[in-house]
C-alpha cells in the first residue's frame, strides 16, 4: 500500500510540489523538533527522513525497531446489515471469509479492469468493517465507495479522526508489550485486537506491516497521539528505538516486493497483471466492477506481468526506465527501483512481456542508452542476515 515519497538519492519516490496550508498529523511538531526533512504528500506535511538518513533508518527497522507516522492514511467505516455485501460488491477479495478480528488485503477494481486503490479490510464487529486506504487516494476512494453503495450500507469517512503509528522491526513486539495487557503474541499476521495501550482506550493493535520486518500498527484517536508517542519512545529506549521517515518505508517495502500504488499498480494495471490473482475472487456473491473483464483475462491469460528483479551490473534502476531483452528490444518498463540497503545492489519491480517473467530470466535495465544486466527474482530481495 501507500503511493508516495522522496525526490532524492537512491530512493524511487513520487512527490508533488510543496504547497502552503498543508494538513498536519498529531506528530508533525514532533517531527520538526527532531530535525526531520519534511515534504508534502497528499496534502500533509510528512517526514521523509531524519538526520541519520534513509539507509541508516532502513537498517534500524531491519535489525531493531523504528516508528513511522502513517496518520495520513484513510479510514472508512462500513456498518449495518448490508456492510458485508457492500464490501463484497466493491472489493476483489472474498470478505465473507473474514472472522471478527481478521484483516484482508484487497483492491477496488475499476470499470476497465484497473485498480482504483489497494487497501486493507478489518472485520471489526459482526456488522462493522474498517477500510484502510492510501492517503493520496482518500477523496477518490470515498467518492468511489459512495457511488457504488447500491445496497445502502452505512458509510463513514473517519480519516480525520484516526491517527496511526507503525512500530516495525524484530524488537517491536517486546517494546510494545510493556505498554499493554493485550498479549501481542496472540495476534497472528493479518489479525488485530482492540484494547488499552499506554493508558489509552480502544486502540486497534494490528499485525500487517509494510516493511517485512515484523511489528504492529496502532490506530487511535488523535487526542492520544502525543501520549502514545512518548510512551513508545520511553519504553523503547533499551532497544534504541528511533523515528523513521517515509523514505525508508519505501526502500523497505521494495525489498519485500510489496506493491506501491501509483507505481506498481494503477488504474491502468489489472490485479492479474500485478500478480494479485490471489486477492481476485470470482464468487457468485461478488459483483465488483469489471468482474466479467477480469474473468475473461484470467481465462485468456495476461500479456504482461509485474516482476521483481536484481541488477548484476552496478547501477540504480529508476521508475520509467525501459526494460530490454538481450537483443535490445524493449520488453517492459521499471515501475519502482532503488539501491537495496541490505544487499548493496540495485533492485526493482516492473512490467514485462509475459514470456520474460519466469524466475531467472535475464533482462536489461536501460540507463542512459546502456543496458545493465539483471535477472528476474522472487521477493523478498533482502539478505537473511
N, C-alpha and C positions, 0 to 999 in steps of 0.2 A: 504494500500500500504506500501512499504519500508521495506526490509528484513534485519535487522542488529541488532546491539547494544552490550551490555556490557557482561562482564565476571564476574560480581561480585554481591554480596549481594542478594537482593530479586528480582532482575530483570532477567527474562528469555531472554537472549540476545544471539546473534550469532556474533562471531567475527572471524577475521583472524589474522595471525601473523603480528606483527608490521614490516613494511618494510621501507627501505630508499627511497628517491626520491618520496615522496607522493605528490599528487596533493593538491592544496590549493584552498580555496574559497576566495572571496573578504574580508571575515571576519576572516580568520584564525589568523592573527596577533592580532586582537582584542580579540578573544577567549583566546589566550595565555596570553595577557596582563591582562585579567580579572581573570586569575588563573584557567582556565578550565582544567579538566583532559582530555587529548587528546588521541585518539586511531585511528588506521587505519580502514577505511571501504571503500570498493570499490575503493581503490587507493587514497582516500582522507584522510587528517588529520582532524578529526572531533571532536567536543566537546561532551563528554559523560555526564559529569556533572560539575557543578561549586562548589564553596566552601561550599555551604549550603546543598548540597546533593540532591539525586533524590526525596526523599519523599517531602521535602520542595518545590522543584521545581514543582513537580506534583500538590501540593495544591495551589501554586501560580497561576497556569493555571486554576484550577477548580474554584477558588474564585476571581481571579483578572485578570492579563494579563501578558503573557510571550512571548518571541520572540525566535523562532527556526531558525537556519540557515539550510536550506534544499537546498542549491545551488548545491549540488552534484547530485540532481535528473536529469534525462534525458529528453530532449525536442526534438521532431521530428516534422518538418513541413510537411504537405501533401497538395500539391497545384494543381490547374488546373482543367479542366473539368472532369477528372477521379478521382478526390480526394474522393468524396463520395463513389464511387464504390469500391475503394481500401479499405477504412475503413470498408465498409460492408463485403468485402471478407475476411478480416483478423481478425476482432473482433467479439465477440459473441453477443453484444447488437445491437439494431436497431438504427444506427446513422441517418437514414433517418428522425427520429422524431425530431432531433435537429434543433432548430432555431438558427440563429446567436445570440451569447450571452449565449447559453446553454452549459452545461457541462454534461458528461455522464461517469459513472463508467462502466468498461467493462473489458474483458480479451482477450489475444491472445490464443485461443485453439491450442494445437499442433496436430500432426497427429495421436496420440494414445489416445486422449480424455483427456489428461492432460492440464496443463496451462503453457505456455511459460512465461507469466507475467500478472499481473493485472495492469491497467492503467486508466488514465483519458483522455477523448476526449473533446477538446474545439472546438466548431464551431466558428472560429474566423471571417471569412468572407464567402461570398457565395461559393467560391471555394477554401477555405483555412481552414485547420484543424490543431490543435496542439495536439500532443500525448505526454502526460507526463508519463514517465515510471520510474521504480525503478532504483536507482543508481547502484546497483550491477548487473543489467541486461542490462545496456546500450549497450554494444558491442553485446551481444547475441540478443537483441531485434532489433538492427539496421540491423544485418545480416539477421534476420528473415523477417523483412519488405522488404529488398532488394530482398530476394529470392522469396517472394510471391507477388511481384508487377507485376502481369500478365497483368494489364490494362494500364500500362505506366503512372501512376501518378508521379508527380514531388515530390521527397523526399529530405529533407534537414535535416541533423543532426546538430542542433544548441545547443547541450548540453554544449559546452564550451563557448557559447556566451550568456547564460542566467543565471542570478542569481535569487535566490528565498529566501524570508523570509516568515515564517508563524507566524502571530501575533494572538495568541489564548487566549481565556478566555472571560468571560462575560463583561469585561471592554474594550475589544479590539476595538470595534466599536467607542466608544466615543473618544478614543485616536487617532485613525487613521483619524477620521472625521476632526480633527483640521489641517490636512495636505493636504486635497484635497477638491476641489469644487464638486467632484462627490458625489452624495447623496448615501451613503452606505446603507441606509435603503431601497433603491430601487434596491438592488442586492439580490434577494432571494437565498435560498440554492441551490447550484449547478447551479449557473449562474455567469456571470462575466461582467465587463465593462472595457474599456480601457480609460485612461485619465492621466492627470498630477498629480503627487504625490510628495510632498516635493520639488516642483520646477523642477522635472524631468519628461520628456515627455514619452508617450507611455508605461505607466506602466499598466500591467494587474492586476486588482483588482478582486480576485476570492474568492467565498464563498463556499468552500467544507469542509475542516477541517478533521484532523485525530485524534482529541482529544475529540470530543463530547462536547467541552466547548464553542463553538462559535468562531467567528473571521474570519480573511481573510488571503489569501496568496497573496503575491505581486511578480510578475515576472518583471524583468527589466534588462537592460544592465549592465554588471559587473562594468563599469566605474562609475556608480551612487551608487555603494554599500555603500561606507563609508558615503556619504552624506545622503542617506536614513536611514541608521542605526542610525546615530547621531540625525537626525530629529525625528525619532520614540522615541528614549530614552529620548530626551528632552521633547517631547510632553507628554510622559507617566509618568513623574516624580510625578505628583499628585496622580496617581494610583499605584505608587510603581512598575512600570514595571521592569522586570528582564529578563536576557537571560536564556534560558532553553536548556539543553543538550538532546541528543538522548535517554538517559536512561529513562527520564521521558516521552518522547514521546512514548516509548514502553509501559510503565505502563498505560498511558492514553488511548491508543488505545485498550489495552487488557480489561480494564474496560468497554469499549464500545462494545466489541466483534467484533472489526474490524480485518479482516484477515491480516496476515503478510506473505508476500511471502518468501518462504524458510522454513517456519514453518508450517503454517496452510494451505497453498496452495503451490503446487509444480508441477513439470512436471509429477508427478505420481498421482495427485489428480484431479478428474474431477470437473468442476464447479457445477455439480448437487450434487455430494457428499459433496461439501463445502457449500451447501445452497445458491448457486449463480444461481439457476434456473431462478431467476428474471432478470438476465442480459444475459440469453442464449435464443436467439430468432431464430426460425426455418423458417423464411420467405423465399419465393421463391427467392428473390433478394439477399439472403445471401448465400455465398458459402465457409464459413470458413473451415479450415481443421478439420477433424473428425466430421463434421456435422451429417453424417449418423450414426456414432457410438453413438453420444450423443442423437440423436433422439431415437435410439433403447434403450439406457439406461433409457431415460425418460419413454418410454413405459413399459419397464420391471421392472423398479424400481431399486434403488441402494441397495447395500448390506451393506454399512456403511454410516454414516452421521457425519458431524462435529457438535459437541455440545459445549455449554458453561456450565461450572459447578462451583459450590461454595462449598468449604470444610465446613463440620460440625465439624470435628476434627481440632486440631491445627497442622499446618504444612504448607510447601510451595511446591506446585507442580512444577515440572520441565519438560522441554521438554524430551520426550522419556520415561518418567515413564509409566509403564503399568497401564491400567485401568481394573478392575476386577468386577465381579458380587458378590453377597452375598456369593456364594459358593467358591469364589476364582478363578473362571475360567476367563482367560484373554479375555476381550471383545474389547480391543482397546488400544490406546496409546495417551498420552498427547502430544500436539504439541506446546503449549505455556502455561506458568504458572508464577505466581508471588504472592506476598503478596499485596493485594489491599490497597493502601494508604488511601483510604476513608472508606472502610468497615472494615479494620484491620483483614481480614481473607484471606485465600488462595483462589485464583480464577484461572481459566484456561480455555483452549479450547483443544479439542482432538477429534479423530475419534473413534466411537464405532459402533458395530453392530447395524443395524437399529432398532431392537426390543428393544434396550436400549436407544433410542434417545428421547423419549417422555418427556415433561417437568415434573419435579417432580420425575423422576426415580432415585432410589438410586443406586449409584455406589461407587466404592472404588479405591482410588489412591494408588498404591503400592509404599511405601517408605521404602527402606532397609528391605524388607520382611514383612512389616506390612501394612495392608490396612487401609487408612484413609477414613472415611466416608465422602461422598459428595453427591450432588444431581444435576441433570440436571436443568439448569435455563435458563431464557430468558434474554439476554442482554437488556439494559446496566447493568453492575454489579457495580453500583456506587450509593451511598446514595443520596437522594434528598435534603439533607441539603445544 
